[in-house]
Amino acid sequence: MKTILLILLIIVAIVMIALGISANILPPTLTGVGFILIALMLYQKK
């Protein structure tokens, strides 16, 4: 279950970063980076 959540969080982060870059707006890009950092912290907690 935790692995599925991590994978979904990474997918959402990648989509947010891609949308932020393509629309040239900063907030979605920063949110995507934040999601990746959260996923890394959850992964290390195993």
C-alpha positions in Angstrom: 0.0 0.0 0.0 2.8 2.4 0.9 4.6 1.6 -2.3 1.5 2.4 -4.4 1.2 5.8 -2.6 4.8 6.6 -3.2 4.4 5.8 -6.9 1.3 7.9 -7.2 2.9 10.8 -5.4 5.9 10.7 -7.8 3.6 10.5 -10.8 1.6 13.5 -9.6 4.9 15.4 -8.9 6.1 14.8 -12.4 2.8 15.9 -13.9 2.9 19.1 -11.8 6.4 19.9 -12.8 5.6 19.3 -16.5 2.5 21.5 -16.3 4.4 24.2 -14.5 7.3 24.2 -17.0 5.0 24.1 -20.1 2.8 27.0 -18.8 5.9 28.9 -17.5 4.4 29.3 -14.0 6.4 28.7 -10.8 3.8 27.4 -8.2 3.0 24.0 -9.7 6.7 23.4 -10.3 7.5 24.1 -6.7 4.7 21.9 -5.6 6.0 19.1 -7.7 9.4 19.4 -6.2 7.8 19.4 -2.8 5.9 16.2 -3.6 9.2 14.6 -4.7 10.8 15.6 -1.4 7.9 14.2 0.6 8.1 10.9 -1.4 11.8 10.6 -0.6 11.2 11.2 3.1 8.5 8.6 3.1 10.7 6.1 1.2 13.5 6.6 3.7 11.2 6.0 6.6 10.8 2.2 5.7 
